């Protein structure tokens, strides 16, 4: 069997970067999708290549359908196949609902929901031809429970869970699995704005007593994409330390 290929959107930093590293270590060829973090993406591409992996980076705004078509075309041109799609690109926002502008609301939905939809739509023909494949969407624990002052983000991430479950039913008969990882608080750029006190309180509120790591979230993604999860589809795995149960 040919070496498998994974495409990770939002793959240059945080959870996406760690997922790229883990997939590469497991023998995958890796396409790193990025939006603005070109330097970080190219640095990661170089790191993976130096370690013996076949990797490439590609700039894309997943909210633009034409750019997503270009991303999938580039993947198939370079690697000839697509086995795993990880929809990790996303935006967050912390505001009172009355302060969220129309533009902010639309942008959050465009990236977090429409972007994943466009990527799934364009990637599926290649998977359907092979009658196999796996899609892992990255939501959030707030897509399960909802978060105060994160109405737009919670709504978008909840929609992604709905997309996951519906698509799993649609493409399951074709041998394609669709699952979702809903991370809890992880030590990524999204927590960078928190003060040390806020981080301490968040860790204390978490039953396991700490904030998670991007590597832990990446392991959940890789598990759902792997043959070890071959009878799992339409499910939401939420590594959150027990904060949301």
PAGU-39581 format. One record per residue (C-alpha): residue number from 1; residue in three letters; chain; x, y, z. Coordinates in steps of 0.25 Angstrom, whole numbers, m for minus. Example, Ala and Ser with C-alpha at 12.3 -4.5 7.8 and 13.67 -1.06 7.14 Angstrom:
2
+------+------+-------+-------+-------+-------+
: resi : resn : chain :     X :     Y :     Z :
+------+------+-------+-------+-------+-------+
:    1 :  ALA :     A :    49 :   m18 :    31 :
:    2 :  SER :     A :    55 :    m4 :    29 :
+------+------+-------+-------+-------+-------+
% end
This chain:
245
+------+------+-------+-------+-------+-------+
: resi : resn : chain :     X :     Y :     Z :
+------+------+-------+-------+-------+-------+
:    1 :  UNK :     A :     0 :     0 :     0 :
:    2 :  UNK :     A :     5 :    14 :    m3 :
:    3 :  UNK :     A :     9 :    23 :     8 :
:    4 :  UNK :     A :    m3 :    30 :    13 :
:    5 :  UNK :     A :    m6 :    45 :    12 :
:    6 :  UNK :     A :   m11 :    54 :    23 :
:    7 :  UNK :     A :   m16 :    69 :    20 :
:    8 :  UNK :     A :   m17 :    77 :    32 :
:    9 :  UNK :     A :   m23 :    91 :    32 :
:   10 :  UNK :     A :   m18 :   101 :    42 :
:   11 :  UNK :     A :    m5 :    92 :    42 :
:   12 :  UNK :     A :     6 :   102 :    45 :
:   13 :  UNK :     A :     3 :   104 :    60 :
:   14 :  UNK :     A :    m2 :    99 :    73 :
:   15 :  UNK :     A :   m10 :    86 :    72 :
:   16 :  UNK :     A :    m9 :    85 :    56 :
:   17 :  UNK :     A :     6 :    86 :    57 :
:   18 :  UNK :     A :     7 :    75 :    67 :
:   19 :  UNK :     A :    m3 :    66 :    59 :
:   20 :  UNK :     A :     6 :    68 :    47 :
:   21 :  UNK :     A :    18 :    64 :    55 :
:   22 :  UNK :     A :    11 :    52 :    60 :
:   23 :  UNK :     A :     5 :    47 :    47 :
:   24 :  UNK :     A :    19 :    49 :    40 :
:   25 :  UNK :     A :    25 :    40 :    51 :
:   26 :  UNK :     A :    15 :    30 :    48 :
:   27 :  UNK :     A :    19 :    29 :    33 :
:   28 :  UNK :     A :     9 :    39 :    27 :
:   29 :  UNK :     A :    12 :    49 :    16 :
:   30 :  UNK :     A :     7 :    62 :    21 :
:   31 :  UNK :     A :     1 :    75 :    15 :
:   32 :  UNK :     A :     1 :    86 :    24 :
:   33 :  UNK :     A :    m9 :    96 :    21 :
:   34 :  UNK :     A :    m7 :   110 :    27 :
:   35 :  UNK :     A :   m14 :   124 :    26 :
:   36 :  UNK :     A :    m4 :   135 :    31 :
:   37 :  UNK :     A :     7 :   127 :    38 :
:   38 :  UNK :     A :    15 :   125 :    25 :
:   39 :  UNK :     A :    28 :   125 :    33 :
:   40 :  UNK :     A :    24 :   116 :    43 :
:   41 :  UNK :     A :    18 :   106 :    33 :
:   42 :  UNK :     A :    31 :   106 :    24 :
:   43 :  UNK :     A :    39 :   104 :    37 :
:   44 :  UNK :     A :    30 :    92 :    41 :
:   45 :  UNK :     A :    31 :    87 :    26 :
:   46 :  UNK :     A :    46 :    88 :    27 :
:   47 :  UNK :     A :    46 :    81 :    41 :
:   48 :  UNK :     A :    38 :    69 :    36 :
:   49 :  UNK :     A :    46 :    68 :    23 :
:   50 :  UNK :     A :    59 :    68 :    31 :
:   51 :  UNK :     A :    54 :    56 :    39 :
:   52 :  UNK :     A :    51 :    48 :    26 :
:   53 :  UNK :     A :    36 :    51 :    24 :
:   54 :  UNK :     A :    30 :    56 :    11 :
:   55 :  UNK :     A :    24 :    69 :    14 :
:   56 :  UNK :     A :    19 :    82 :     8 :
:   57 :  UNK :     A :    12 :    94 :    12 :
:   58 :  UNK :     A :     1 :   102 :     5 :
:   59 :  UNK :     A :    m5 :   115 :     8 :
:   60 :  UNK :     A :   m21 :   116 :     8 :
:   61 :  UNK :     A :   m32 :   123 :    14 :
:   62 :  UNK :     A :   m42 :   112 :    16 :
:   63 :  UNK :     A :   m54 :   121 :    16 :
:   64 :  UNK :     A :   m52 :   123 :     1 :
:   65 :  UNK :     A :   m57 :   111 :    m7 :
:   66 :  UNK :     A :   m47 :   114 :   m19 :
:   67 :  UNK :     A :   m35 :   114 :   m10 :
:   68 :  UNK :     A :   m40 :   101 :    m4 :
:   69 :  UNK :     A :   m41 :    95 :   m18 :
:   70 :  UNK :     A :   m27 :    99 :   m20 :
:   71 :  UNK :     A :   m22 :    93 :    m7 :
:   72 :  UNK :     A :   m28 :    79 :   m11 :
:   73 :  UNK :     A :   m23 :    80 :   m25 :
:   74 :  UNK :     A :    m9 :    83 :   m20 :
:   75 :  UNK :     A :   m10 :    71 :   m10 :
:   76 :  UNK :     A :   m14 :    61 :   m21 :
:   77 :  UNK :     A :    m4 :    67 :   m31 :
:   78 :  UNK :     A :     7 :    65 :   m21 :
:   79 :  UNK :     A :     3 :    52 :   m14 :
:   80 :  UNK :     A :    m7 :    46 :   m23 :
:   81 :  UNK :     A :   m16 :    42 :   m12 :
:   82 :  UNK :     A :   m23 :    47 :     1 :
:   83 :  UNK :     A :   m25 :    38 :    12 :
:   84 :  UNK :     A :   m28 :    47 :    24 :
:   85 :  UNK :     A :   m34 :    61 :    25 :
:   86 :  UNK :     A :   m32 :    69 :    38 :
:   87 :  UNK :     A :   m41 :    81 :    39 :
:   88 :  UNK :     A :   m33 :    89 :    49 :
:   89 :  UNK :     A :   m33 :   103 :    44 :
:   90 :  UNK :     A :   m41 :   112 :    53 :
:   91 :  UNK :     A :   m44 :   125 :    60 :
:   92 :  UNK :     A :   m48 :   129 :    74 :
:   93 :  UNK :     A :   m54 :   141 :    80 :
:   94 :  UNK :     A :   m57 :   145 :    95 :
:   95 :  UNK :     A :   m68 :   156 :    95 :
:   96 :  UNK :     A :   m81 :   159 :   101 :
:   97 :  UNK :     A :   m92 :   155 :    91 :
:   98 :  UNK :     A :   m96 :   170 :    90 :
:   99 :  UNK :     A :   m82 :   174 :    86 :
:  100 :  UNK :     A :   m80 :   163 :    74 :
:  101 :  UNK :     A :   m81 :   171 :    61 :
:  102 :  UNK :     A :   m87 :   165 :    49 :
:  103 :  UNK :     A :   m74 :   164 :    42 :
:  104 :  UNK :     A :   m68 :   156 :    54 :
:  105 :  UNK :     A :   m80 :   147 :    54 :
:  106 :  UNK :     A :   m79 :   144 :    40 :
:  107 :  UNK :     A :   m64 :   142 :    40 :
:  108 :  UNK :     A :   m65 :   132 :    51 :
:  109 :  UNK :     A :   m75 :   124 :    44 :
:  110 :  UNK :     A :   m68 :   125 :    31 :
:  111 :  UNK :     A :   m55 :   119 :    36 :
:  112 :  UNK :     A :   m60 :   110 :    47 :
:  113 :  UNK :     A :   m72 :   104 :    39 :
:  114 :  UNK :     A :   m72 :   107 :    25 :
:  115 :  UNK :     A :   m57 :   105 :    24 :
:  116 :  UNK :     A :   m59 :    91 :    29 :
:  117 :  UNK :     A :   m70 :    88 :    20 :
:  118 :  UNK :     A :   m63 :    93 :     7 :
:  119 :  UNK :     A :   m51 :    84 :    11 :
:  120 :  UNK :     A :   m60 :    72 :    13 :
:  121 :  UNK :     A :   m67 :    75 :     0 :
:  122 :  UNK :     A :   m55 :    76 :    m8 :
:  123 :  UNK :     A :   m47 :    65 :    m2 :
:  124 :  UNK :     A :   m58 :    54 :    m2 :
:  125 :  UNK :     A :   m58 :    51 :   m17 :
:  126 :  UNK :     A :   m43 :    46 :   m15 :
:  127 :  UNK :     A :   m47 :    37 :    m3 :
:  128 :  UNK :     A :   m60 :    32 :   m10 :
:  129 :  UNK :     A :   m52 :    27 :   m22 :
:  130 :  UNK :     A :   m44 :    19 :   m12 :
:  131 :  UNK :     A :   m56 :    15 :    m3 :
:  132 :  UNK :     A :   m48 :    18 :     9 :
:  133 :  UNK :     A :   m43 :    30 :    17 :
:  134 :  UNK :     A :   m44 :    38 :    30 :
:  135 :  UNK :     A :   m48 :    52 :    33 :
:  136 :  UNK :     A :   m46 :    58 :    47 :
:  137 :  UNK :     A :   m52 :    71 :    50 :
:  138 :  UNK :     A :   m47 :    79 :    62 :
:  139 :  UNK :     A :   m58 :    86 :    70 :
:  140 :  UNK :     A :   m57 :    90 :    85 :
:  141 :  UNK :     A :   m62 :    86 :    98 :
:  142 :  UNK :     A :   m70 :    99 :    97 :
:  143 :  UNK :     A :   m77 :    93 :    85 :
:  144 :  UNK :     A :   m83 :    83 :    94 :
:  145 :  UNK :     A :   m85 :    91 :   107 :
:  146 :  UNK :     A :   m85 :   106 :   102 :
:  147 :  UNK :     A :   m77 :   117 :   108 :
:  148 :  UNK :     A :   m81 :   130 :   114 :
:  149 :  UNK :     A :   m75 :   142 :   106 :
:  150 :  UNK :     A :   m72 :   132 :    94 :
:  151 :  UNK :     A :   m86 :   131 :    88 :
:  152 :  UNK :     A :   m81 :   132 :    74 :
:  153 :  UNK :     A :   m70 :   122 :    76 :
:  154 :  UNK :     A :   m78 :   112 :    83 :
:  155 :  UNK :     A :   m89 :   113 :    72 :
:  156 :  UNK :     A :   m79 :   110 :    61 :
:  157 :  UNK :     A :   m72 :    99 :    69 :
:  158 :  UNK :     A :   m86 :    93 :    72 :
:  159 :  UNK :     A :   m89 :    94 :    57 :
:  160 :  UNK :     A :   m77 :    86 :    54 :
:  161 :  UNK :     A :   m81 :    75 :    63 :
:  162 :  UNK :     A :   m94 :    74 :    55 :
:  163 :  UNK :     A :   m87 :    74 :    42 :
:  164 :  UNK :     A :   m78 :    62 :    47 :
:  165 :  UNK :     A :   m90 :    54 :    51 :
:  166 :  UNK :     A :   m98 :    56 :    38 :
:  167 :  UNK :     A :   m87 :    54 :    29 :
:  168 :  UNK :     A :   m83 :    41 :    36 :
:  169 :  UNK :     A :   m97 :    35 :    33 :
:  170 :  UNK :     A :   m96 :    40 :    18 :
:  171 :  UNK :     A :   m82 :    35 :    15 :
:  172 :  UNK :     A :   m81 :    23 :    25 :
:  173 :  UNK :     A :   m86 :    13 :    14 :
:  174 :  UNK :     A :   m75 :    17 :     5 :
:  175 :  UNK :     A :   m65 :    13 :    16 :
:  176 :  UNK :     A :   m61 :    27 :    20 :
:  177 :  UNK :     A :   m61 :    31 :    35 :
:  178 :  UNK :     A :   m64 :    45 :    40 :
:  179 :  UNK :     A :   m61 :    48 :    55 :
:  180 :  UNK :     A :   m59 :    60 :    64 :
:  181 :  UNK :     A :   m49 :    64 :    74 :
:  182 :  UNK :     A :   m54 :    75 :    84 :
:  183 :  UNK :     A :   m42 :    80 :    92 :
:  184 :  UNK :     A :   m42 :    86 :   105 :
:  185 :  UNK :     A :   m33 :    97 :   110 :
:  186 :  UNK :     A :   m19 :    94 :   103 :
:  187 :  UNK :     A :    m7 :   102 :   104 :
:  188 :  UNK :     A :    m8 :   109 :    90 :
:  189 :  UNK :     A :    m8 :   123 :    85 :
:  190 :  UNK :     A :   m23 :   123 :    88 :
:  191 :  UNK :     A :   m20 :   123 :   103 :
:  192 :  UNK :     A :    m8 :   134 :   101 :
:  193 :  UNK :     A :   m17 :   145 :   105 :
:  194 :  UNK :     A :   m20 :   139 :   119 :
:  195 :  UNK :     A :   m13 :   144 :   131 :
:  196 :  UNK :     A :    m5 :   135 :   140 :
:  197 :  UNK :     A :   m16 :   136 :   150 :
:  198 :  UNK :     A :   m27 :   132 :   140 :
:  199 :  UNK :     A :   m19 :   120 :   136 :
:  200 :  UNK :     A :   m17 :   116 :   150 :
:  201 :  UNK :     A :   m32 :   117 :   152 :
:  202 :  UNK :     A :   m35 :   109 :   140 :
:  203 :  UNK :     A :   m26 :    98 :   144 :
:  204 :  UNK :     A :   m32 :    98 :   158 :
:  205 :  UNK :     A :   m46 :    97 :   151 :
:  206 :  UNK :     A :   m41 :    85 :   143 :
:  207 :  UNK :     A :   m43 :    72 :   151 :
:  208 :  UNK :     A :   m29 :    67 :   146 :
:  209 :  UNK :     A :   m23 :    79 :   152 :
:  210 :  UNK :     A :   m16 :    85 :   140 :
:  211 :  UNK :     A :   m17 :    91 :   126 :
:  212 :  UNK :     A :   m15 :    81 :   114 :
:  213 :  UNK :     A :    m4 :    81 :   104 :
:  214 :  UNK :     A :    m5 :    82 :    89 :
:  215 :  UNK :     A :     1 :    68 :    88 :
:  216 :  UNK :     A :   m10 :    62 :    96 :
:  217 :  UNK :     A :   m20 :    67 :    86 :
:  218 :  UNK :     A :   m12 :    63 :    74 :
:  219 :  UNK :     A :   m12 :    49 :    80 :
:  220 :  UNK :     A :   m27 :    49 :    80 :
:  221 :  UNK :     A :   m27 :    53 :    66 :
:  222 :  UNK :     A :   m18 :    43 :    61 :
:  223 :  UNK :     A :   m25 :    32 :    69 :
:  224 :  UNK :     A :   m38 :    35 :    62 :
:  225 :  UNK :     A :   m31 :    35 :    48 :
:  226 :  UNK :     A :   m24 :    22 :    51 :
:  227 :  UNK :     A :   m28 :     8 :    48 :
:  228 :  UNK :     A :   m29 :     6 :    63 :
:  229 :  UNK :     A :   m42 :    14 :    62 :
:  230 :  UNK :     A :   m47 :     6 :    50 :
:  231 :  UNK :     A :   m61 :     4 :    56 :
:  232 :  UNK :     A :   m63 :    18 :    61 :
:  233 :  UNK :     A :   m70 :    29 :    53 :
:  234 :  UNK :     A :   m80 :    40 :    56 :
:  235 :  UNK :     A :   m74 :    42 :    70 :
:  236 :  UNK :     A :   m68 :    53 :    78 :
:  237 :  UNK :     A :   m56 :    51 :    87 :
:  238 :  UNK :     A :   m53 :    62 :    96 :
:  239 :  UNK :     A :   m40 :    62 :   103 :
:  240 :  UNK :     A :   m43 :    73 :   114 :
:  241 :  UNK :     A :   m38 :    68 :   127 :
:  242 :  UNK :     A :   m52 :    66 :   132 :
:  243 :  UNK :     A :   m56 :    80 :   131 :
:  244 :  UNK :     A :   m68 :    77 :   122 :
:  245 :  UNK :     A :   m74 :    63 :   125 :
+------+------+-------+-------+-------+-------+
% end
